[in-house]
Amino acid sequence: MEANTVRYSDKDLEEFKAIILEKLQVATEDLVLIKSAYKNGSDNGTDDTSPTFKAFEEGSE
């Protein structure tokens, strides 16, 4: 049995390469974003998320 193989043209291969490199770039950017969110390296702390209690005279602003 002979296997029939199809060779893609150089133009097709370049197109595939461009698509793969673009997807790789997007995936790398996503990975950096996910890692930074996971590490929480921005050190926001809890000052902006912790509840604050005000005296009755201050009202609810």
N, C-alpha and C positions, 0 to 999 in steps of 0.2 A: 504494500500500500504506500502510495505517495501522498504526502500531505501538501495540499495546495496552500501556499502562503502568499499573502498579499503584502507588498511593501508600499508603505505610504510615501507619497512624494515629499521632496524636501520642503516644499511650500506648506504642505499639511503638517509636517513635523515641526516647523517653525511656529505655526499657528497653535499647535498643541503645547509647545514649550511656553509660548506667551501666556496661554490660559493657565497653565500649571503654575508659572511664576507669579501671576497675579493672585491666584488663589492662595499660594504660599505666603505672599505678602500680607494678605488679609488675615490669614490664620495666625501669622506671627504677631500682628497688631492686636488681634483678639486675645492671644495668649498673654501678652504684656498687660493688657487691660485687666484680664481675669486675675493674673498674679498680683497686680497692684491692689485690686479690690480685696483679694484674699489676705494679703499681708497687712492691709490698711496702713501703709507706710506714710500716708499723709498726716498721720497723728492729729486727727481732728479732736480726739478726746471725746468726752461726753458732755462738754459744756453746752453744746448746741442741742443735745437731745435729752438732757436730764430735766425733770420737771422742776419748776420754780414755784415757790409758795409766796404769796404776797399777803401783806396785812390787809385786813378788811377795809381800812381807810383808803388804800391805794386803788381799789376797784379792780375790775378785770379789763386790762388793756391788751 
